[in-house]
Each structure stands twice: as structure tokens, then as C-alpha cells.
């Protein structure tokens, strides 16, 4: 028996088989876990079936006999529906099993969901993810997690299968959600700033490839500048991560900040640009499309668009 | 004769001996150039004299017999005064000599100064710098330069003495200034965003050192986040680069953007935070002091301050 085969195996239900959920389910199959998946899309279900995972007819069906439910949906409303909606997982999960929640949401929502699960002694791991579809596919995500030590212990092998970095941020739900929001706060501003600055560079007549080269080697660089500006240079707005994601995440951030009586003028300015971009019909395009909004507002011609909306 | 001794040596006048100018002058001395310096501050002049450089009584005095004048002042107004004010360098420079301008300024200002110098056949190199005092001291700056090939040829050994990266961005003055403005545009937003996000993290009860560790390994990272947040964690606001620098640079940026009819909502929001921080009396403190403004606006206690203003 190899070291790999001797590792603990779990019955894992993966709910939500988009680019992130599919990659995570696939990573779990690769590591030898018994995986059953569910997604409302038949196409997504068939894609997972081809990897050797089982397919369920509802979230609740998937959760039957699972010791771990991994929920990879977009927001707290979808997470709530997976748990408590028709065919939801809540009535089917066994006491002592673990619900891993990956959606980006307000910390108060993570606490609320955790409290409801505690009514039936189901453990809740507040575990937002970072890294994108490619890292999900290769099992190389970053997870920003908080929850009880017992919950962490029970899902250690599951987390190891999907992530190379697991931050254990504390024992209480809500901490993972909060740290993820801080990351999205910065990421959302940095993408909008990259677009604002690069379109201005074009307005000033600069060569954009040269500016990219100089800035990525200078103090003005950011992870998002380095990652997203090539989309602008290539005129390629096919969605790797869409404008609507930041409409959602900076919207959650503004709600949190308003409740805390905390001013976020930079995040607020960035959100307006994502809203304008979505309002102009580019909501499902890549988030670098914010550059097209700045271009439209200033008469700038960006490199030719391969996937205009 | 060693390879170093065989390299071309120039008579270089360095005008402005603050932390950047002093480091650059010192790097030139180290590389064997004949350096004469000037600064209105006697302390700054004495500090340079100790390195073996000569000291002049005015900018014009320094420029006499210099083939290169390196001007390391704060803005275009000071550059204008160095050139055309009382005791200025313009009447003293020989036709064919080169004026290297390092101040951050609007591209229109760089073009205007270059045109005036051309009246006497003095060459102008538009050469803003990036990198901070430590890199200035070690001759490891980044230079974002534009100007005629003849000007570049004449000052190659001077640039090599002070910088490890010299970007030749074009033949016209103004291009270097424009690229530097794009860098400052991003840098100014990223510092303010780092402050906005980290003080919110504190408001949400998160451990700031943990957040720093997670974010620097995640998509929310920026060069400025990584560099400036430790000042917040240490409560150390002694100025490495002051709030007033970004009041100036984002002010120039807003002037450029307004003239171009180009909207900069993120830069505008960031500038308001630098202004509020300067208005509260922290203009000469480190630019991470913007965090203290967010803290004051939200009742947050940051790590204890070692150098309150």
C-alpha cells in the first residue's frame, strides 16, 4: 500500500459544478475520495460523470451518506438554498458531518448559517477560496478558513486534495469570510485601478506594452495589474472572472462597511465602475472590461476586441 | 588600468541633495565621476562634501564646466527655478551639454522645459526616477527616460552609475514623465487601498499580521501593500515617503486627467484621503499615515504609534 493509498478517504458531496466546483471535485476524485456531485445544469453533471464521480439528483441526494459536503456556489443566498431549499442537504446530513462553505459572503451570514447547522450538530467550516479555475483544476487553491478544530480535523484530507495553502484563521465562523472580503476589497480596487491607469496611458499616447513592462517592474505593480492587463493588451475579454463577480463582492463589502459605519471611498469608486460596465452590457465579460468603460468615456481606442459583448 | 577606470568619466553637477539627490551624487562619486553638488541647505551640502564631492555656491556655479546637470528636486516649479531663477544653471550650461530632469511632473511641463533649453542647444533628458532612498544610495534606481539619442549617448555612464534599470521610452520629452505619472497613479491608489482595507480588517476584529500574511500570498497583493503595511503593523509613521508626495503627484495626475477630459474616480478618491491626512497634520509623516485617517474616522485603534505627528 503506497503512502497515498494509506491516506484517509472520505465520502464527499460537491454541490455546484461550475469551473471552481468541477475542478475541486476532480481533484478529490484524483486523490481517491469517493465523490458524488450535483449541479442544476445537466451539462455540468455530465462533465463530472466523465471523471468517475457519481451524480446525484438533488443536493440532498448527494449529501446522503456523505461525511463532508463541499458547497461551491456564488453567494450566501445560493448557499442557503443548497442547505434549506427544496431537496436541500440540511435534513440529509448526519450529525457530526461537516459542511464546507466556499462562497464569498458577509461574515454575519457565515455565522448565521453555522448557527442553524449547529441545531442538528452539523459542523460548519467557513472556507472561502482564492486562485481561479486553473488552480482549482490542479488542486492548488488557497483556502481562507475558520471553524472548530474538530471540523478542521475531519476534513483535513479533503482540504489537502483541493488546496496547497490552507490558512487556519480561527475557531469561529466569519473569520474566513472576513479575510476573503479584505482580499476582494483590494483585488476589486486593483483591477479597476489597472484599467483606469492603462486607458489613461493610452489617452496620453503611450505604448501600452512598454507601460506594462515598466510598471510590472516598478512600485506601481499589483498582482491584479500583472494578471489582468494582458487581457487589455490582447483585446481579449472572454470571461476568466466576470464583471458581475465584483459587482457582487464589492456590493457585499459596501454592505459590511455601511453596517460597521466604516467609510470605503476607494471601494465605492471601484464599484461604480463595475456597475457602469455591467450596465453597459458587459457584466458577463472578463472583469478587465472595466477598461472598455474608461475607453468609452474618453474616446480611447483600445487594442482590438476579440470578444466584444 | 582596470575596466572601471577605463569607463568614460564626466563632470556632473547634482542640484538638490535630499535623500534621493544625495544618494545619486554619492553613487556618481563612487563610480569615479567628478561631482559638484548644490542644495539650499548647508547641512545637505556638508553631508555631500564628506563624500569627496565639491560644493558649489549656487546651481549656476555648480553647472559651470559641467557636461551634465542632474536635477533632483520635487516638482516642475523647483526645476524651473533651478534652470531660470537667480543663480540658475541655464545661462551657465554649454551648448551640447545635457540637463537630466528627475522630478515628477506633467508631460507638458517636460516638453516646455525641453523647448526652452533647445533655444541654447542644451539637451534635455526627461528622466523621472523610482526606487526610494535606499536604492538611490546603492546606485540601483529605476529610470523612466525619454529624450534624443544624442542626449542618451552623452549621459549613458551617468545613468549607469545611478540606476540598474534604465528604460529608454522614446525620443521625445514628456514620455518619461507620462510613464512615471502612470506609476504614481497606481502607487497612490494602492497605498490608500492598503490603508482602507487594513483598517477595515481591524474594525472587523481580524488579526492584522495574519491578514498581511494571507494577502501578500493572494490575489489582493500589491507592491505597495507588501511594502507599506508593515509600517501600520509596527505603528511606525516616520517618513520614508511622505503623505505630501502623493498630495503632489495625484494632484498633478488630476490636472493631467482634467485637461485630457479623462475621468479618474479611483485616483480622485485616493487623493481626498491624502488631503484629509495632510489636513489633519500628518503631511510630513509616512504615506501609510492614511491608515490613521481611516482609524480616526471609524473609532479603530491601530498598533501603537512610535512617531505620531
Interface residues (C-beta under 8 A of the other chain):
Chain A: X107 X130 X131 X142 X144 X165 X167 X169 X175 X178 X179 X181 X182 X183 X184 X185 X186 X187 X189 X190 X192 X193 X194 X196 X197 X198 X199 X200 X201 X203 X204 X205 X206 X210 X211 X213 X214 X215 X217 X218 X219 X220 X221 X222 X223 X224 X225 X227 X256 X257 X260 X261 X262 X263 X264 X265 X266 X267 X268 X269 X270 X272 X273 X294 X297 X298
Chain B: X107 X130 X131 X142 X144 X165 X167 X169 X175 X178 X179 X181 X182 X183 X184 X185 X186 X187 X189 X190 X192 X193 X194 X196 X197 X198 X199 X200 X201 X203 X204 X205 X206 X210 X211 X213 X214 X215 X217 X218 X219 X220 X221 X222 X223 X224 X225 X227 X256 X257 X260 X261 X262 X263 X264 X265 X266 X267 X268 X269 X270 X272 X273 X294 X297 X298
